[in-house]
Amino acid sequence: MKPGLELLERDGLREYVVLNVHGEKVKIEKALKDEEENMRKLEKQKVLRLDSLRTFIWFKSNSDVPMAVYRLMLYFGPPQGFGITGFCTVFRMRYKGYFFVVYDNFYSRSLDIELVYSIPTQEYSEELMEKKRKELKPVLEEFKEILEFLMNYPIEEKFEW
């Protein structure tokens, strides 16, 4: 087990996992495609301003990418979509109330992690966006650490489908 991370529970329907992350009990859930579509619709209506933070998990070879996706499927079930060319699978997840899109990029040998967040259009300012980015950076890094853990440590036998 990776120090500070432990799998506590996973749903048999593969809708969520519960982990102990450095002493804090946290839950990662599948998010619905509708959530993303609703955010995009509100952005087009100029109600919300969307932005995102992005990070990557890099792999040594292309063959590591499908294994990473397979491990995510063990925890969260089939991908919720198939993206544009080069981005084969898409997982939408919720963690600590934030919306994440995770997709594999076979060409660059990476798993791309995007934290999508919004602020009401009438409150928008560059200063507020910068403040929000600084607040969310640790959440993004923690989420990345959790995904690395899930991909590197196989499911233990005590959890049954």
Order of alpha helices (4+ residues) and beta strands (2+ residues): beta-beta-beta-alpha-beta-alpha-beta-beta-beta-alpha
